[in-house]
Amino acid sequence: MNAVDALWEAALDGDEHRATDVVLEAAAELGHEAALLDVVGGVQRRVGGEWAANRISVAQEHAITAINDRAVTALSITRPRVEPVNGRVTVACVDGEWHALPARLLAEVLALRGFAVDYLGAQVPTPHLITHLHRTGPDVVALSSSIATRLPSAHATMTACQAAGVPVMVGGAAFGPDGEYARRFGANAWAADARSAADMLLSQKLPKPTAPHQPIDHLPHLADQEYTLVTRNARDLVRSVYRGLEDRVPAMRSYSDEQKHHTAEDLAHIVEFLATALYMDDDALFRAFLSWTSDVLGARGVPPQVLEPALTLLSEQLRDFPRAQRMLALAPERTLSA
């Protein structure tokens, strides 16, 4: 059995000691960097797919991540001491981003590569991050974000860091598989993964930011206020759509409290992703979310057509929002067809 499969089985069994042994043995055989990125990272990449396919629960997902995080701590304690001769990097997750392990893996790899690293962890409020930058004066800020709905926060944080005179490298699934959103935001660099981020920082010095700018400089469509208004009224939109669904789907009136909670949560996710798509003015982002949601529902035995009345009701609520209307009208056919 290879190390990734062995770690997966140990983490799935909740066996922290066996998981740590697997990772330490992998480090002895492959090196610490490979153990971090190929073994721990390999298991983490599997987690999301297994949850989406309904083969593990949310609780198991969290437990596996927690065990992996503790295995990384064991690796950190045993890693070779490397003099920090390549500059200083602050590594942080944007505000609202709880998926901290990718950023932690990057911080560990950078330390192995000879950087002085300030790892700030998950969900770092932008004002506190900027205070830290002024106090420590790093050469680069590395910002991580895994979920697309954090893109507005990521953009604001990146802009604030650049205004403080610190170049910004970004990474994580939120920025798209090819870093498209990073380029649109004017990031100083984008890296597909921790290994390529470390390689880039070793091979080139990122230019210092020049003139300060505002998010609307990159995204002029924000002037129409659709993103702002949908975000500001998100709770009312969810309540209105939920009430409308109760009228159109009478069976909802007999839902249990848990079913009601999950339905409201799903509606909130739809509104949140629509708002993010409006921020980016990117129809494909919203379509991709609906397609993914359809797959998740299908894996749980729920017909994806249940989304149709919710999207219709949301469209009715946003009848005066032309960009939102366009996005809601372009939902994937397999979501809306019987």
N, C-alpha and C positions, 0 to 999 in steps of 0.2 A: 504494500500500500504506500502511495506517495505521501509526502508530508501534508499537502493540502487536504487530501481525503482523511488522513489521520487526525488533523486538527479539526476538520469539520465534524467528524464522529465524536471526538472528545467534547467539543463545544456543544453539540446537539444533545449529548448525554448530560451536560451540565458538570462535567468533570474538569474543574479548573486545574488541578494538579497534573493530570494527564495532558491537558492542552499546553500547559507551560513546558512540560518535558518535551513535547513534540517540537515546540518552537525553539527551545534551547538546543535540541539535537540538530535541528535544521540550521541554526546559526553556526554550530560547530562544523557542520559539513559544507554548507554553502556560503557562509559569511552572514554577518548581521543584516546587511542591506537586503540580500536576497530573502532572508527569513522574514523581514519586515514587509517587503513589497510583493514578493511572489507567494509566500505562504500565508501570512496574516491577511495581506491584501487580497489574495486569491479567494480566501474564505469569505471575506466581506463582500466581494463582488458576487458571490453565490447567494448571499443572504437575501438581497432584494428580489432576485428572480424566484427564489423558492417561496417567499411570501406572496408575490404576485400570483404564482401558480397555485396558491392555497395549500402548499405542502408543509408550511410552518406557520405558527400563529405570531401575532404581534409580540406576545410575551416571549416566545422562543427567539424571535429576532432580537429583542432587547437583551436577552440573556446571553446569546452568542456574542453580540457586540461587547458586552461587559466582560466576558471571559477573554476575548481577544485583547481588550484594552489592558487587562491585568497581565496578559502574556507579554504585551509590549513593554509594560513596566519592568518585568523580569529581564527582558532583553536590554532595556536601558541601563539597568544596574550592572549588567555584565559586558556592556559594549566596550571596545577598546577606547582608551582616552586619547583624543585627538586635539592638538592645539588649535584654537580658533584663530586661524591666520587669514581667512578669506572674507572677512567683513562680518557685519551684524545684520541679521534678518529677524523681523517680527512676523510671526505666523499666527493668524487668527481666523476664526469663523465670523462671518458677517452677522450683524444683529438679527436674531430670529432663526439662525441656523444651529440646530442641535446636533447634527451629524458631525461630530468632532474627530472621529478616528482618522479620516483621510488627512486632515490637517496635522494631527499628531504624528502620523507616519512620515509626512514631509519634514516636520521638525526633527524627528529622529535621524532621518537620512542626511539632512543638512548638517547636523552635529557630527555625524560620521565623516562628512566631506570636509570638515574643518571650518565651519561657520560658527560664530557665536549666535545662539538662537534664543529669542524670547518667545515662548509658546504660551499664548493667552487663552486657548481653549475655545469652547463653544459660546455662541451668542454674545459677542462682545459689543456693547453699546458704542456707537461711533464717538460720542464725546470722550469716553474713557480711553478709547484707542488713540485719539488725537493727543490727549494729555500724555499718554505713554510715549508717543513718538517724540513729543517736545522734550520729554525728560531723558530719553535714552538715545535719540538721534541715530536710528538704524539706517543702513544703506538702502534697504528694500523692505516693503511690506508685502507679505504673501497672504492673500485673502482666499478663503475657501468657501464654496457654497455648492450644495448638492441638489437643492430643490429649486425649480424655476420660479416659484412664487417669491423667492428671496431676491430676485433680480433688482427690483427697485431699491431695496436696502443696500444691495451690493454696489449699485451705481452711485448712490449717495455717499457711501463709505469710501469708495474709490476716489470720488471727486474731492472729498474732504482731506484724504491723505495726500493727494497731489497738491492741493492748495497749501498744505503744510510743508511742501517741498520734498516729499518722499516718493520715489517711483513705486509703482504698484504692479506686482505680478498676481494674476488671478488663475484659479483652477477649480475644477469640480464640474459635475454634470450639469449644473444650472446654466453654465455658459455655452452649452451646446457641444456636440461631439467634435467640432472643428474650431471651437472658440469664437464663433461668429459674434456672439453678444459681447464678448470681451473687446473685440475690435470696434464694435459700434459704440461702446462706452469710452473708447480712447484709452484702454489699459496700456501700460508701458510694455507688458509682456503677458502672454498666456502660455500655460503648459498643460499638456494632456494628462500628465501623471507626475508623481513625485520624482521619479528617476530623471525624466526629461527636464523638470524644473531645476533640479540640482545641477544637471549638465549645463543648462543655459546660464545659471548664475555663476558657474565656474568659468565659462568660456567668454562671457561678455559682461560689461558693466552697463546697467540700464541707465539711460539718460535721465537727468533730473527733469521734473516737470517744468514747463515754461509758464505761459500766461494762465491765471486762474480761469475756470469756466464753471458753468452751471449745467445740471442734467439736461435742461431744455436745449442747450447748445447742440447736443448730440441727437436729441429726439424732438424736433420742432412740432411734431403732431400733438405733443402734450398741451399745446396752447388751446386745444378745443375743450379741455377740462373733462373729457369722458372718463379717463382713468381716475381723476380726483373724485368725481361725483359717484362713480360706482364704488370706489373704496370707502368713501365717507358714508354711503347709504347701504353698505353690504348687509348689515343685520336686518334692516327693513326689507331689503330684497329677498333675503332668505325667508323671513316670516311671511311675506306676501305670496311667494311661490309655494311655500308649504301649505298655506290655507287654500290656495287654488288647487293644489294636488288633492287635498282632502275632498274637494267638491267633484273632481274629475275621476278620482280613484276611491270610491266609497269604502273599499276594504281597509284603507288607511285609518279610518275612524276606530277600528278595533285593534290597532297596533298596540303592542306592549310598550312600556316606557323605553325599553332598550331599542326596539325597532324605530320608535319616534326619534330617539337620540341619533341613531345611525343615519336616518333619513336626513335630518337637519344637518348633520355633519357632512354628508355627501353634497347637499345643496351648497353649503358654505365653501366646499372645495371647488365646486363649479364656478361660483361667483369669484373666488380668489384667483383661479386660473384665468378667467375671462378678464379680470382687472389687469393681471400681469400681461396678457396678450395685448390689451389696449395700451399699456405702458410701452411695450415694444413695437406696437403696430404690426404684429406678426400673427397672421391667421394660422399659419402652420403650427405655432406653439399651442394654440387652443385645440386644433384638430388632433394633434399628437396626444394631448391630455385626454380628450374624449375617446380616442382609439385605445389608449392604455386602460382607461376606466372600463371600457367595454370588455377588454380582455380579462380584467380582474373580476368583473361581475360574472362573466361567463365561467371562469374557473370556480366560482362559488355557486354555480347553478342558477344565477339570476339572469333572465333574458335582457340583453343590452337595450332592447326597445323601451324599457322602463324610463330611459333618459328622455325620450321624446316629449312627453307632456311637460317635464320640468324645463326643457329648453324652450318650448313654445311659450310657456308662462313667463319665463325670464325675458324672452323677446318682447312680449306684450308690455312688460314693465319698463322696458328700455326702448320704447317705440321712437323716442326723440333722439336716440343716439345712433347715428348712421354707421359708425365703425363697429359698434357692438352688434347692430343688426346684421352687418355683413358677415361677421364671424359666426354668429349663431346660425345664419342661413347656410354656412359652409360646413356644418357638422358632417362627419363621415357617414356615408350612405349606410354602412352596415350597422351604425348606431341607430339610425332612424327608420330602417326598413324592417318589415316582418320577416 
